[in-house]
Amino acid sequence: MDSFQKILQENIISEATVKLSPVDAKSFLKKFNGKDFFELSSSEVNDVLAFAKKNKYRKSKNAPGSTARMYYDYLTKLSRRKK
């Protein structure tokens, strides 16, 4: 894992304030049909932002990307975990 990915993962995981289960993350991500973040439409990005706000997500000031991208990456990683 290169240093950029390590920083990204540390910032994503540490900033989620409402605990979601892997099942919840997978359920939310189903509506995006496995798309990469950069393939999302602007309305889909707004959906991710709304879900992030609902779950009180705040990204680190040092996180390399938008709030929506950081949260989407967090949800993707979370959805791959076992229950």
N, C-alpha and C positions, 0 to 999 in steps of 0.2 A: 504494500500500500504506500503510495507516495505521500509526501507531506501535505499536499493540497487536499487529498481525499481524507487524510486523518483529521485535519482541521475541520473540514466539512462535516464529517461524521460526529465529531465531538460537539460541534455547535448545534447540529440538528437534534441530537439525542438530549442534550442538556437543557434545551429551551422549551420543551413541551411541558406545560403546567397541568393540564388535565390529562389524566391517565386514560389512554384508549387501549382497548384490547386489539390483538392482531385481527380478530374477527371484525371488529368495528372498522378498522382501517381497510381491510379487504372489501368489506361491504361498500364503503364510500368510493373506493377506487374502481369498482365494477363499472360505474357509469362512464368511465373514460376508456374502456375496452383495451387496457394495456398500453395506452399511448405513453410515449416519453413526454416529459414536461414541455419540451419545445414544440411538440406537435399539437398542443392544446389550443383551442380557440380562445379569444379574449373572454367570452362568456364562461368558458370552462375554468379559466384562470380566476375569474371573479367568484365562481363557486368554491374553488379551493381557498381563496382569501376569506370568504364568508365562513367556511367551515373552521378555518384557523382562528378567526375571531371568536366564534362560538365556543371553541375549546381553549380560549385564552392563551393562544400561542404567541410568543414574542421571540423573535430571532435575536441572536447576539449581534451587537454592533459590528463585530469582526467577521461575521458570517459572509462568505463570498457569493452573494446572490440575493435575489428578491425574497421577500417573506413567503410569497406563494411558492417559489421554487424550493426553498428550504423545507417548507411544510410538506410539499408533495414528495420530496425525497424522504423525509421522515416517515410519512405514511407508507411509502413503497417499502422501505426497510422493515417497518413494523409489520406490514402485512405478510412478509416472508417468514416471520417467526412462528414457532409452534404456539398453540394455545397456551 
